[in-house]
Structure formats: C-alpha cells, structure tokens
Amino acid sequence: MKTKSPFKDNKELQKIIGKFLSKHGATFIQNAKRTSAFFEIAVYNDLVKFYENTGYDVRPENLVGNPKAFVYALSTNAKPTGCSYFTASRRYQNGDVWQFEIRHNLRLQSAHDSDVYLTPDYAVVDAGSIESTTLPYYYNGKADYYFVKSRAVRTFAETKHYNPSPELVLNFVGLINEIMPGCLNGTAPTRRPRHCAPALFVSGVGSAHVQKINWSLSDRYEMNVFLGLFAYPSQLYSSANQINVNKIGT
C-alpha cells in the first residue's frame, strides 16, 4: 500500500498562504512552479506568526496594486524596494518601542568581514536599516547593491525542502558563525526584545541520527532546527511548543 508523501502539493500550500495573507488584508498573486518556493513562502509566514503570537504587532508593508498584493522576494537578487515585507513592533510598559522588518531574501553583511555578504532565506533587521552601494563586480557598478550591516541583524533563518542529512544540519552552524557568531560563543543578546534564535526549517523529518544531531546542537548553541515541517507545521509559533524554541534576548 502506497503511503502519502510527507511533501505537500502546491495547491494546498497556496491555500495556506492565501489564508494567511487574507487575515492581514493582502492577497497572494505570485505563481511558482516549484513546491520548494511555496514552502519557502509558507515558512516566511510562520516566522511572522511567531512574532504575532509572542506579543508583537505585525503589519504588511509595501503592498502592490489593487487589491493589495503581497509580493514575496522569490530571488536572492530581488530588490527590497520592489518587494513586500512585514513589520513587527512591540511597546513595553516603560515606554520603549521596538520595530523590526521581517524580510525575505535580503543580503546581510558578514559579522567578520564587511566585504562579505550572505543572503539567508529570511532576516529580521532593524526598521529602516537597508542600505545600498555600488560594487564593481555587481552589474559593473551600474546597479544598486542592497544590504543590511551586521549590527542591524537581529536573527535569520533558512529553509530546505528535502529530507535532511547530518551534513545539512551541521553546515548551518557555519552560516550562524558568519552572520551571528554570538549565538555560538555565548555572547548572544540577553536584553530585550526577544527574538527566535537563528533557525533552519526542513520539510523532511530525517533519520534518528539527524534528530540526535539537532538535539545536541540546540543544547550547545542558541539556534533552532525544525525538522518535519510538513508533518508538524506549527513548531515555531504554537504556544505549546515555545518551551522547545531557543530564543535570544528577553
């Protein structure tokens, strides 16, 4: 007897995405052929839900057309000015207000070398922190090169649409070292506000060995690896699972 695949079909993912955006007064008009692209979009929405469910006010920005459509950044070369994003803001009793942008496919400056840039699938950065420059190797210096400086990065995340190998999970540590090394060396933020620690989202469940590596890394470092997102989709944002989500800040 054939068992059902753990990988959802595109139509089901489209419905989930459309329902989420409708709740926030936006529509979904983009079409992608690959299930991995829809999965990447769905996980972006999960990250927004995490902030929404942990006390932040979230709001879509830079919507396009009428009816208002949310335009996801489906390419690492997508210009931030042409894409939509969510803001997450929170006000504390002492009057402090924090506001961040939850971005999709945004270049981040390395924490070690200001001339090195990386583009994780998602980034949470300080509001208004995107800058632009021109680089001789990027379209011969004739196009704006958008990025966010390391000091304005609050957290980031990656997605992978397949069954994970031990190497995939272990390699994520290298990305954390380049973008937010404090999450590995014990100097991660401990003051407000609170963010989800850097996270890797994987659609497949993986082997028992992969899960053991996940537990080991999560115990050692301020990081998260969420396996089996199609089977267990609400791991990041459900209130019942918050005890298992590593966070930075307070």
Phi and psi restraints in degrees (value plus and minus 20) as a CYANA .aco file:
   2 LYS   PHI     -97.8   -57.8
   2 LYS   PSI     108.1   148.1
   3 THR   PHI    -109.4   -69.4
   3 THR   PSI     135.8   175.8
   4 LYS   PHI     -90.7   -50.7
   4 LYS   PSI     117.3   157.3
   5 SER   PHI     -85.7   -45.7
   5 SER   PSI     124.6   164.6
   6 PRO   PHI     -94.5   -54.5
   6 PRO   PSI     -25.8    14.2
   7 PHE   PHI    -119.0   -79.0
   7 PHE   PSI      97.1   137.1
   8 LYS   PHI     -87.5   -47.5
   8 LYS   PSI     137.1   177.1
   9 ASP   PHI    -106.3   -66.3
   9 ASP   PSI     144.6   184.6
  10 ASN   PHI     -82.1   -42.1
  10 ASN   PSI     -58.4   -18.4
  11 LYS   PHI     -82.9   -42.9
  11 LYS   PSI     -59.5   -19.5
  12 GLU   PHI     -86.3   -46.3
  12 GLU   PSI     -61.6   -21.6
  13 LEU   PHI     -85.4   -45.4
  13 LEU   PSI     -59.5   -19.5
  14 GLN   PHI     -79.9   -39.9
  14 GLN   PSI     -60.8   -20.8
  15 LYS   PHI     -83.4   -43.4
  15 LYS   PSI     -62.5   -22.5
  16 ILE   PHI     -83.3   -43.3
  16 ILE   PSI     -63.9   -23.9
  17 ILE   PHI     -84.4   -44.4
  17 ILE   PSI     -66.7   -26.7
  18 GLY   PHI     -81.4   -41.4
  18 GLY   PSI     -59.7   -19.7
  19 LYS   PHI     -85.6   -45.6
  19 LYS   PSI     -61.2   -21.2
  20 PHE   PHI     -82.8   -42.8
  20 PHE   PSI     -67.8   -27.8
  21 LEU   PHI     -86.9   -46.9
  21 LEU   PSI     -57.8   -17.8
  22 SER   PHI     -78.7   -38.7
  22 SER   PSI     -57.7   -17.7
  23 LYS   PHI     -79.8   -39.8
  23 LYS   PSI     -49.2    -9.2
  24 HIS   PHI    -125.4   -85.4
  24 HIS   PSI      -0.8    39.2
  25 GLY   PHI      54.0    94.0
  25 GLY   PSI       6.7    46.7
  26 ALA   PHI    -150.5  -110.5
  26 ALA   PSI     144.6   184.6
  27 THR   PHI    -139.5   -99.5
  27 THR   PSI     141.5   181.5
  28 PHE   PHI    -134.1   -94.1
  28 PHE   PSI      97.5   137.5
  29 ILE   PHI    -139.9   -99.9
  29 ILE   PSI     -30.7     9.3
  30 GLN   PHI     -94.8   -54.8
  30 GLN   PSI     128.4   168.4
  31 ASN   PHI    -141.4  -101.4
  31 ASN   PSI     111.3   151.3
  32 ALA   PHI    -151.1  -111.1
  32 ALA   PSI     120.1   160.1
  33 LYS   PHI    -103.2   -63.2
  33 LYS   PSI     -48.1    -8.1
  34 ARG   PHI    -113.6   -73.6
  34 ARG   PSI     115.5   155.5
  35 THR   PHI     -80.7   -40.7
  35 THR   PSI     -52.8   -12.8
  36 SER   PHI     -81.0   -41.0
  36 SER   PSI     -53.6   -13.6
  37 ALA   PHI     -88.8   -48.8
  37 ALA   PSI     -62.7   -22.7
  38 PHE   PHI     -85.1   -45.1
  38 PHE   PSI     -57.9   -17.9
  39 PHE   PHI     -83.2   -43.2
  39 PHE   PSI     -61.9   -21.9
  40 GLU   PHI     -81.1   -41.1
  40 GLU   PSI     -60.7   -20.7
  41 ILE   PHI     -86.0   -46.0
  41 ILE   PSI     -65.1   -25.1
  42 ALA   PHI     -81.1   -41.1
  42 ALA   PSI     -58.0   -18.0
  43 VAL   PHI     -92.4   -52.4
  43 VAL   PSI     -54.5   -14.5
  44 TYR   PHI     -75.4   -35.4
  44 TYR   PSI     -65.4   -25.4
  45 ASN   PHI     -83.0   -43.0
  45 ASN   PSI     -55.4   -15.4
  46 ASP   PHI     -83.0   -43.0
  46 ASP   PSI     -57.4   -17.4
  47 LEU   PHI     -84.5   -44.5
  47 LEU   PSI     -60.0   -20.0
  48 VAL   PHI     -82.5   -42.5
  48 VAL   PSI     -61.4   -21.4
  49 LYS   PHI     -82.1   -42.1
  49 LYS   PSI     -55.4   -15.4
  50 PHE   PHI     -78.8   -38.8
  50 PHE   PSI     -67.7   -27.7
  51 TYR   PHI     -87.8   -47.8
  51 TYR   PSI     -57.9   -17.9
  52 GLU   PHI     -83.5   -43.5
  52 GLU   PSI     -58.5   -18.5
  53 ASN   PHI    -106.1   -66.1
  53 ASN   PSI     -23.8    16.2
  54 THR   PHI    -137.5   -97.5
  54 THR   PSI       8.1    48.1
  55 GLY   PHI      79.4   119.4
  55 GLY   PSI     -15.8    24.2
  56 TYR   PHI    -114.3   -74.3
  56 TYR   PSI     129.0   169.0
  57 ASP   PHI    -109.6   -69.6
  57 ASP   PSI     104.5   144.5
  58 VAL   PHI    -132.9   -92.9
  58 VAL   PSI     125.5   165.5
  59 ARG   PHI    -170.7  -130.7
  59 ARG   PSI     113.0   153.0
  60 PRO   PHI     -94.1   -54.1
  60 PRO   PSI     122.5   162.5
  61 GLU   PHI    -148.6  -108.6
  61 GLU   PSI     137.1   177.1
  62 ASN   PHI      39.4    79.4
  62 ASN   PSI      24.0    64.0
  63 LEU   PHI     -92.8   -52.8
  63 LEU   PSI     136.7   176.7
  64 VAL   PHI    -143.2  -103.2
  64 VAL   PSI     117.1   157.1
  65 GLY   PHI      57.6    97.6
  65 GLY   PSI    -190.2  -150.2
  66 ASN   PHI    -164.6  -124.6
  66 ASN   PSI      91.5   131.5
  67 PRO   PHI     -88.4   -48.4
  67 PRO   PSI     136.7   176.7
  68 LYS   PHI     -83.9   -43.9
  68 LYS   PSI     101.5   141.5
  69 ALA   PHI    -129.8   -89.8
  69 ALA   PSI     121.3   161.3
  70 PHE   PHI    -112.4   -72.4
  70 PHE   PSI     102.1   142.1
  71 VAL   PHI    -124.2   -84.2
  71 VAL   PSI      89.5   129.5
  72 TYR   PHI     -98.6   -58.6
  72 TYR   PSI     129.8   169.8
  73 ALA   PHI    -105.8   -65.8
  73 ALA   PSI      72.9   112.9
  74 LEU   PHI    -107.6   -67.6
  74 LEU   PSI     -14.6    25.4
  75 SER   PHI    -156.2  -116.2
  75 SER   PSI     129.2   169.2
  76 THR   PHI     -89.1   -49.1
  76 THR   PSI     -35.5     4.5
  77 ASN   PHI    -118.5   -78.5
  77 ASN   PSI     -12.8    27.2
  78 ALA   PHI     -84.0   -44.0
  78 ALA   PSI     116.5   156.5
  79 LYS   PHI     -99.4   -59.4
  79 LYS   PSI     108.8   148.8
  80 PRO   PHI     -77.0   -37.0
  80 PRO   PSI     -51.9   -11.9
  81 THR   PHI     -86.2   -46.2
  81 THR   PSI     -42.1    -2.1
  82 GLY   PHI    -122.1   -82.1
  82 GLY   PSI     -13.0    27.0
  83 CYS   PHI    -140.8  -100.8
  83 CYS   PSI     135.0   175.0
  84 SER   PHI    -107.7   -67.7
  84 SER   PSI     146.0   186.0
  85 TYR   PHI    -181.7  -141.7
  85 TYR   PSI     150.2   190.2
  86 PHE   PHI    -130.0   -90.0
  86 PHE   PSI     122.1   162.1
  87 THR   PHI    -118.9   -78.9
  87 THR   PSI     126.6   166.6
  88 ALA   PHI    -146.2  -106.2
  88 ALA   PSI      99.5   139.5
  89 SER   PHI    -147.0  -107.0
  89 SER   PSI     131.3   171.3
  90 ARG   PHI    -167.0  -127.0
  90 ARG   PSI     114.7   154.7
  91 ARG   PHI    -131.9   -91.9
  91 ARG   PSI     111.2   151.2
  92 TYR   PHI    -120.0   -80.0
  92 TYR   PSI     143.4   183.4
  93 GLN   PHI     -81.8   -41.8
  93 GLN   PSI     -47.0    -7.0
  94 ASN   PHI    -102.0   -62.0
  94 ASN   PSI     -17.5    22.5
  95 GLY   PHI      78.3   118.3
  95 GLY   PSI     -30.3     9.7
  96 ASP   PHI     -83.7   -43.7
  96 ASP   PSI     115.7   155.7
  97 VAL   PHI    -144.5  -104.5
  97 VAL   PSI     108.5   148.5
  98 TRP   PHI    -137.9   -97.9
  98 TRP   PSI     116.7   156.7
  99 GLN   PHI    -155.8  -115.8
  99 GLN   PSI     114.7   154.7
 100 PHE   PHI    -152.8  -112.8
 100 PHE   PSI     141.3   181.3
 101 GLU   PHI    -130.7   -90.7
 101 GLU   PSI     110.4   150.4
 102 ILE   PHI    -118.2   -78.2
 102 ILE   PSI      89.1   129.1
 103 ARG   PHI    -133.2   -93.2
 103 ARG   PSI     136.7   176.7
 104 HIS   PHI    -137.1   -97.1
 104 HIS   PSI     106.3   146.3
 105 ASN   PHI      33.2    73.2
 105 ASN   PSI      43.0    83.0
 106 LEU   PHI    -136.9   -96.9
 106 LEU   PSI     114.5   154.5
 107 ARG   PHI     -91.4   -51.4
 107 ARG   PSI     116.0   156.0
 108 LEU   PHI    -141.4  -101.4
 108 LEU   PSI     120.8   160.8
 109 GLN   PHI     -96.4   -56.4
 109 GLN   PSI     120.2   160.2
 110 SER   PHI     -81.3   -41.3
 110 SER   PSI     126.7   166.7
 111 ALA   PHI     -96.7   -56.7
 111 ALA   PSI     -31.3     8.7
 112 HIS   PHI    -128.4   -88.4
 112 HIS   PSI     -49.1    -9.1
 113 ASP   PHI    -163.0  -123.0
 113 ASP   PSI      97.1   137.1
 114 SER   PHI     -88.2   -48.2
 114 SER   PSI     -30.6     9.4
 115 ASP   PHI    -118.0   -78.0
 115 ASP   PSI     -14.5    25.5
 116 VAL   PHI    -132.1   -92.1
 116 VAL   PSI     112.8   152.8
 117 TYR   PHI    -148.6  -108.6
 117 TYR   PSI     128.1   168.1
 118 LEU   PHI    -153.4  -113.4
 118 LEU   PSI     134.1   174.1
 119 THR   PHI    -146.5  -106.5
 119 THR   PSI      63.7   103.7
 120 PRO   PHI     -89.1   -49.1
 120 PRO   PSI     144.2   184.2
 121 ASP   PHI     -81.7   -41.7
 121 ASP   PSI     -57.0   -17.0
 122 TYR   PHI    -157.0  -117.0
 122 TYR   PSI     129.2   169.2
 123 ALA   PHI    -166.5  -126.5
 123 ALA   PSI     121.0   161.0
 124 VAL   PHI    -130.4   -90.4
 124 VAL   PSI      97.8   137.8
 125 VAL   PHI    -149.9  -109.9
 125 VAL   PSI     142.9   182.9
 126 ASP   PHI     -79.2   -39.2
 126 ASP   PSI     122.2   162.2
 127 ALA   PHI     -79.4   -39.4
 127 ALA   PSI     114.6   154.6
 128 GLY   PHI      52.7    92.7
 128 GLY   PSI      -0.6    39.4
 129 SER   PHI    -114.2   -74.2
 129 SER   PSI     -22.7    17.3
 130 ILE   PHI     -91.8   -51.8
 130 ILE   PSI     110.9   150.9
 131 GLU   PHI    -139.7   -99.7
 131 GLU   PSI     148.9   188.9
 132 SER   PHI    -157.8  -117.8
 132 SER   PSI     129.4   169.4
 133 THR   PHI    -166.3  -126.3
 133 THR   PSI    -199.3  -159.3
 134 THR   PHI    -142.0  -102.0
 134 THR   PSI     119.1   159.1
 135 LEU   PHI    -144.6  -104.6
 135 LEU   PSI     118.1   158.1
 136 PRO   PHI     -80.7   -40.7
 136 PRO   PSI     -47.8    -7.8
 137 TYR   PHI    -110.6   -70.6
 137 TYR   PSI     -23.1    16.9
 138 TYR   PHI    -127.0   -87.0
 138 TYR   PSI      83.3   123.3
 139 TYR   PHI      30.5    70.5
 139 TYR   PSI      21.0    61.0
 140 ASN   PHI      34.5    74.5
 140 ASN   PSI      11.2    51.2
 141 GLY   PHI      53.8    93.8
 141 GLY   PSI      -5.8    34.2
 142 LYS   PHI    -121.9   -81.9
 142 LYS   PSI     -20.3    19.7
 143 ALA   PHI    -148.5  -108.5
 143 ALA   PSI     127.5   167.5
 144 ASP   PHI     -87.1   -47.1
 144 ASP   PSI     117.8   157.8
 145 TYR   PHI    -130.7   -90.7
 145 TYR   PSI      86.8   126.8
 146 TYR   PHI    -110.0   -70.0
 146 TYR   PSI     121.6   161.6
 147 PHE   PHI    -183.5  -143.5
 147 PHE   PSI     151.2   191.2
 148 VAL   PHI    -145.4  -105.4
 148 VAL   PSI     112.6   152.6
 149 LYS   PHI     -85.9   -45.9
 149 LYS   PSI     131.8   171.8
 150 SER   PHI     -74.5   -34.5
 150 SER   PSI     -60.4   -20.4
 151 ARG   PHI     -86.6   -46.6
 151 ARG   PSI     -36.3     3.7
 152 ALA   PHI    -117.1   -77.1
 152 ALA   PSI     -17.9    22.1
 153 VAL   PHI    -107.9   -67.9
 153 VAL   PSI     107.1   147.1
 154 ARG   PHI    -121.8   -81.8
 154 ARG   PSI     -54.7   -14.7
 155 THR   PHI    -189.2  -149.2
 155 THR   PSI     152.1   192.1
 156 PHE   PHI    -176.0  -136.0
 156 PHE   PSI     151.1   191.1
 157 ALA   PHI    -176.5  -136.5
 157 ALA   PSI     140.3   180.3
 158 GLU   PHI    -150.2  -110.2
 158 GLU   PSI     134.2   174.2
 159 THR   PHI    -145.4  -105.4
 159 THR   PSI     129.1   169.1
 160 LYS   PHI    -159.5  -119.5
 160 LYS   PSI     110.0   150.0
 161 HIS   PHI    -123.8   -83.8
 161 HIS   PSI      55.7    95.7
 162 TYR   PHI    -193.6  -153.6
 162 TYR   PSI     159.4   199.4
 163 ASN   PHI     -96.6   -56.6
 163 ASN   PSI     108.4   148.4
 164 PRO   PHI     -98.0   -58.0
 164 PRO   PSI     126.8   166.8
 165 SER   PHI    -122.0   -82.0
 165 SER   PSI     143.9   183.9
 166 PRO   PHI     -77.4   -37.4
 166 PRO   PSI     -57.4   -17.4
 167 GLU   PHI     -84.7   -44.7
 167 GLU   PSI     -57.5   -17.5
 168 LEU   PHI     -80.4   -40.4
 168 LEU   PSI     -68.0   -28.0
 169 VAL   PHI     -86.4   -46.4
 169 VAL   PSI     -62.8   -22.8
 170 LEU   PHI     -87.9   -47.9
 170 LEU   PSI     -55.5   -15.5
 171 ASN   PHI     -85.5   -45.5
 171 ASN   PSI     -43.9    -3.9
 172 PHE   PHI     -84.0   -44.0
 172 PHE   PSI     -48.8    -8.8
 173 VAL   PHI     -80.5   -40.5
 173 VAL   PSI     -57.3   -17.3
 174 GLY   PHI     -83.8   -43.8
 174 GLY   PSI     -57.8   -17.8
 175 LEU   PHI     -86.7   -46.7
 175 LEU   PSI     -60.5   -20.5
 176 ILE   PHI     -81.6   -41.6
 176 ILE   PSI     -61.8   -21.8
 177 ASN   PHI     -80.2   -40.2
 177 ASN   PSI     -54.5   -14.5
 178 GLU   PHI     -99.1   -59.1
 178 GLU   PSI     -54.0   -14.0
 179 ILE   PHI    -119.0   -79.0
 179 ILE   PSI     -66.3   -26.3
 180 MET   PHI    -156.6  -116.6
 180 MET   PSI      49.2    89.2
 181 PRO   PHI     -81.0   -41.0
 181 PRO   PSI     -42.3    -2.3
 182 GLY   PHI     -80.1   -40.1
 182 GLY   PSI     -44.1    -4.1
 183 CYS   PHI     -93.9   -53.9
 183 CYS   PSI     -31.9     8.1
 184 LEU   PHI    -126.6   -86.6
 184 LEU   PSI     -49.2    -9.2
 185 ASN   PHI    -124.7   -84.7
 185 ASN   PSI      -8.9    31.1
 186 GLY   PHI      66.6   106.6
 186 GLY   PSI      -7.5    32.5
 187 THR   PHI    -134.9   -94.9
 187 THR   PSI       4.7    44.7
 188 ALA   PHI     -84.0   -44.0
 188 ALA   PSI     134.2   174.2
 189 PRO   PHI     -75.8   -35.8
 189 PRO   PSI     119.8   159.8
 190 THR   PHI    -140.5  -100.5
 190 THR   PSI     -23.8    16.2
 191 ARG   PHI    -121.6   -81.6
 191 ARG   PSI     147.3   187.3
 192 ARG   PHI     -82.7   -42.7
 192 ARG   PSI     134.0   174.0
 193 PRO   PHI    -110.2   -70.2
 193 PRO   PSI     156.7   196.7
 194 ARG   PHI    -114.8   -74.8
 194 ARG   PSI     119.8   159.8
 195 HIS   PHI    -152.4  -112.4
 195 HIS   PSI     139.3   179.3
 196 CYS   PHI     -88.8   -48.8
 196 CYS   PSI     114.1   154.1
 197 ALA   PHI     -84.8   -44.8
 197 ALA   PSI     137.7   177.7
 198 PRO   PHI     -65.1   -25.1
 198 PRO   PSI     117.4   157.4
 199 ALA   PHI    -155.8  -115.8
 199 ALA   PSI     125.4   165.4
 200 LEU   PHI    -134.4   -94.4
 200 LEU   PSI     104.4   144.4
 201 PHE   PHI    -129.3   -89.3
 201 PHE   PSI     107.2   147.2
 202 VAL   PHI    -147.3  -107.3
 202 VAL   PSI     113.3   153.3
 203 SER   PHI     -91.0   -51.0
 203 SER   PSI     -56.9   -16.9
 204 GLY   PHI    -103.5   -63.5
 204 GLY   PSI     138.9   178.9
 205 VAL   PHI    -100.0   -60.0
 205 VAL   PSI     -61.8   -21.8
 206 GLY   PHI      63.9   103.9
 206 GLY   PSI     154.9   194.9
 207 SER   PHI    -103.3   -63.3
 207 SER   PSI     152.8   192.8
 208 ALA   PHI     -83.0   -43.0
 208 ALA   PSI     -53.4   -13.4
 209 HIS   PHI     -86.6   -46.6
 209 HIS   PSI     -61.8   -21.8
 210 VAL   PHI     -81.1   -41.1
 210 VAL   PSI     -62.2   -22.2
 211 GLN   PHI     -83.6   -43.6
 211 GLN   PSI     -57.5   -17.5
 212 LYS   PHI     -84.8   -44.8
 212 LYS   PSI     -61.1   -21.1
 213 ILE   PHI     -82.3   -42.3
 213 ILE   PSI     -61.5   -21.5
 214 ASN   PHI     -77.7   -37.7
 214 ASN   PSI     -69.9   -29.9
 215 TRP   PHI     -82.3   -42.3
 215 TRP   PSI     -60.2   -20.2
 216 SER   PHI     -84.5   -44.5
 216 SER   PSI     -66.7   -26.7
 217 LEU   PHI     -85.8   -45.8
 217 LEU   PSI     -60.6   -20.6
 218 SER   PHI     -86.4   -46.4
 218 SER   PSI     -48.4    -8.4
 219 ASP   PHI     -95.9   -55.9
 219 ASP   PSI     -54.2   -14.2
 220 ARG   PHI    -102.7   -62.7
 220 ARG   PSI     -55.5   -15.5
 221 TYR   PHI    -146.9  -106.9
 221 TYR   PSI     144.7   184.7
 222 GLU   PHI    -105.8   -65.8
 222 GLU   PSI      64.7   104.7
 223 MET   PHI    -177.6  -137.6
 223 MET   PSI     145.2   185.2
 224 ASN   PHI    -154.2  -114.2
 224 ASN   PSI     123.0   163.0
 225 VAL   PHI    -149.2  -109.2
 225 VAL   PSI      94.8   134.8
 226 PHE   PHI    -123.9   -83.9
 226 PHE   PSI      90.8   130.8
 227 LEU   PHI    -120.2   -80.2
 227 LEU   PSI     130.2   170.2
 228 GLY   PHI      47.8    87.8
 228 GLY   PSI      25.1    65.1
 229 LEU   PHI     -84.2   -44.2
 229 LEU   PSI     -49.8    -9.8
 230 PHE   PHI     -91.9   -51.9
 230 PHE   PSI     -56.0   -16.0
 231 ALA   PHI     -99.1   -59.1
 231 ALA   PSI     -54.5   -14.5
 232 TYR   PHI    -151.6  -111.6
 232 TYR   PSI      60.2   100.2
 233 PRO   PHI     -95.2   -55.2
 233 PRO   PSI     -39.8     0.2
 234 SER   PHI    -123.8   -83.8
 234 SER   PSI       2.7    42.7
 235 GLN   PHI     -78.0   -38.0
 235 GLN   PSI     -59.0   -19.0
 236 LEU   PHI     -94.6   -54.6
 236 LEU   PSI     -62.0   -22.0
 237 TYR   PHI    -127.3   -87.3
 237 TYR   PSI     -28.6    11.4
 238 SER   PHI     -91.8   -51.8
 238 SER   PSI     120.5   160.5
 239 SER   PHI     -83.6   -43.6
 239 SER   PSI     -53.2   -13.2
 240 ALA   PHI     -88.3   -48.3
 240 ALA   PSI     -44.5    -4.5
 241 ASN   PHI    -121.1   -81.1
 241 ASN   PSI     -17.2    22.8
 242 GLN   PHI     -81.3   -41.3
 242 GLN   PSI     -46.8    -6.8
 243 ILE   PHI     -84.5   -44.5
 243 ILE   PSI     -42.5    -2.5
 244 ASN   PHI    -119.2   -79.2
 244 ASN   PSI     -17.4    22.6
 245 VAL   PHI    -121.0   -81.0
 245 VAL   PSI      98.4   138.4
 246 ASN   PHI     -92.1   -52.1
 246 ASN   PSI     115.2   155.2
 247 LYS   PHI    -149.2  -109.2
 247 LYS   PSI     137.0   177.0
 248 ILE   PHI    -139.9   -99.9
 248 ILE   PSI     132.4   172.4
 249 GLY   PHI      64.1   104.1
 249 GLY   PSI    -187.6  -147.6
